[in-house]
């Protein structure tokens, strides 16, 4: 375990699942951890859990609904007011919607939360990452990005064709494209940016996904990993000396592998 004393980590989607486990481990390693949750009650319960399991009191809670761009801007403003540095940024908050729902900004909700939330928060805090270099940004994507497609003429499914899984895959492809593009823009500035597939994790995240027949899901669950395992993979990218200075990679099982061919399209990443 790396020594993170004196370093600050901001982890979104930290009230449950892999984000919660990542918060426990980074706090245990000595970091000042700022957890971000959408719901106050769940966030406070998670904060108490992290402090108890990590043995650290250097853990705080901030609230943000990532479907709201005003909410993301407010989160960044509060973070900046309370912190002078940012050593680790973990973009992990996510959702999947069974129906096409528009946010208060008129955006398709899955894309707004899973991609635009990451994009906006990272850019609003980018100067702190640069100031704190060497620093790291971790973008939690998914192996499902390989099935994603970016259609700029129907980016919000405003012209039809929406499905829960297609919108999710699109957002996860956008995560990898964003990570790769940002990495190239930050070259030489001491900030590494990597995306990752944490594994298919048995959490309540999938409760909003289309229903899977019970017998099929019973078999499927045998291949799922625990939230703790998924959290460990986030922490590996965020802290391990093995990936120090390495940027622009896509990781699975703590190994850098090639993402989909579409995810490697530099022109597409720049346009996005």
N, C-alpha and C positions, 0 to 999 in steps of 0.2 A: 504494500500500500504506500502510495506517495504521501509525503508530508505536505498538507495544504494549509498549514497555519499561515495566516497573513493574507490568504487569497479569498476572493469572494466568488461564489457561484450563484447564478440565477437559473432556476429550473422551473419551466412552465409545465402545466399538467401534473402538478406534484401532489395532488390530494389523494391519488390512488395509483395502483398499477406500477408500471415500470418507473414512472416519475417519482413516486413515493419512495421506492426502493433506492433509486439513485440519490435522492436527498438524504436518506439514512446513511448511505455509505460515504458520501462526500462530507457530511457532518462528522462522521466517525473519524475521517482522515484529517480533521482540524479546520476545514473551511468555514468561513462565514456563509451560511446558506440562506438564500432568499427563495422561499417556495411561493409559487403562484398557483392559485386555485380560482375557480369560478364561483363556488358556493361557500359562503362564510362558515356555515356549520360544519360542512365536510372538511373545509380547510383548517379550521381550528382543531378538529379531531385528528387530522393528519399531522399538524404541527406538534401536538402533544405526543403522538406516536413516534415521530422522528426524534424528538428530544429524549424520550424514554429509551428508545433502542440504540441511539447513538451515544448517549451519555453526554451530549453537548447542549449547552444553552445558547450557542451562537447560531440560532435558527430563527428566522422571522417569516411572517406570512404577508403576502400582498394579494389583492383580489383583482381579477380581470376576466371579462367576458370577451374572448378573442373573436367573436362574431361582430364586434363593434370596433370600428377603427378609432372612434373617440375613446373607447375603453383602453385600447392598446396605447394610444398617445398618453392617456392619463397614467397608465402603469409606468411607462418610460419616464414620465415627469417625476413621479413619486420616487422611483428608483434613483434617478439622478440627484434628487434633493437629499436623499439619505445615504448615498454611496459615492465615493470619489474614484472607485475603480471597478472593473469587471474582468475577472480572470477567466471565468468559465461561463458560457451561455449555452444552455440546453433548450433547444426548441422542441418541445415534446407534446404540447397541448394538441388534442385532436378530437375529431368527431366523424360520424358517418350518419347520414340522414336518409330515411326510407323514402321521403318525398322531397320534391324540389321546394325548398323554403328560401325566401329572400330575407336578408338581414336588413337592419335599419338603413344600411348604405345602398340597398338595392342589389346586393350581390348574392350569388348562390352560396348557401351557408357552408357546405363542406369545403369548397374552394377558399372561401373567406377565412375560415378558421385554420384549416390545415396548411394553406400556403401563404395567403396574404398576411395573416397574423404573424407568421415567422418573418416574412420579408420586411414588414413595417417595423416590428420591434427590433430586429437586428440592425436595421439602418438607423433607427433612432438612438441606438446605444453604440454605434460603431466607433465613435471617437473615444469612448471609454475603453473599448476593447483594444484599440490602438495605443492608447495611453498606458494600458496595463501590460503591454507586450513584454514577454511572450504570453499570449493568451489563446484561448481556443473557443470555437463555436461548433456545436454539435447539432446537426439537423436530423431528427428522427424521421426517416422515410419508411419504406416498406418494400419487400420483395415484389409486391403487387405493382410497383411502378413499371415493371416490364410490360404490363398490359395497358398502361396508360397512353392516352393520345391527347395532344394539344391541338384544338381547333379554334383558331382565333376568330373565326366567323360565328362560332357558337360556344364561346368560352364559358358562359354562364348557363348554358342549355336554354337560352332564351328562345331558340328556334326549335325546341323539342329534343327528344332523344335521351332525356334524363333517366338514369337509373342510379340507385344507391352505390352500387359497386363501381360503375363507370366513373362517377364523380369522385369517388374515393381514390381510384387508381390514377385519375388525372391529377389530383392534388399531390399524390405521392411522387409522381413523375416530376411535377413542378418543383418539389422539394430538392430532388437531385440536381435538376437543371440550375436552380438557384444557388445551391451549395457550390457547384462547379464554377459558375460564373463569378460568384463573390470571391472564391478562392483566387481566381486569376486576377481580379481587380485589387486584391490585397497582397499580392506577391511582393516580398521584400519588406513588409511592414510588421512582421512578427506575429501576425494573427493567422492561425490555421483554421480552416473550415472544412469539415468532413461530414458526409451524410452516412446513414447506416440503416440496415434492416435489423431490428432488435430480435427477430424471431417471431413466430406466431405465438402470442402469449395468451394464456388463459386468464383473462380479466373481464370485467363487466363492460369493457369498451364495445364489445360486439352485441350488446343487448339491443342496440338500435339498428343493427344490420337486418337484412331480410331473414326471415326464419329458416332454419335448416331442420329438415325432418329429424326427429329425436334419435332414431337408430343410427343415422349417418353421423350426427354430431357426437354420439357416444364413441364411435370409432375415431372420429376426427380428433377428439380430445386427447387421445393417446399420444398424439404427435405434437401437442402443444407444450411449450416450456412455461416455467413459473415466472411470475412477475419479478422475483428476485434475480433469476438468470438474465432476464431482459434488462433489468436495471444495472446489473454488473457489466453488460456490454456497452451501455451508455457511459458508465464510469471509466471503462477501459479507454474509450476514445477521448474522454474529457481529461484524463489524468495520467495515463500510462507513459513512462519514459520511452516505450517501444515506438510510440507514434509521435514523439516530440519532433516538431519541425516539419512533419508530413502534412500536406494539405491537398485538397481537391480529390480525395479518395472516397470510395463507396465501400463500406465495410459490412461483412456478414460473418458471424461467428469469430469476431476479432481478427478477421483477415481481410485485406484489401483486395477486392475483386472488381471486374469490369461490370458496370451497370448495363442496362439495355443500350442498344445502339442509338436509339432516340435520345436517351439521357446524355449521350456523349456529343450531341449535335451542338456545337458552339454557337452557330448562327441562331438556332432556336432558343438557346439559353439567353443570348443577348437580347433577342426580341421580347422574350417573356419578361 
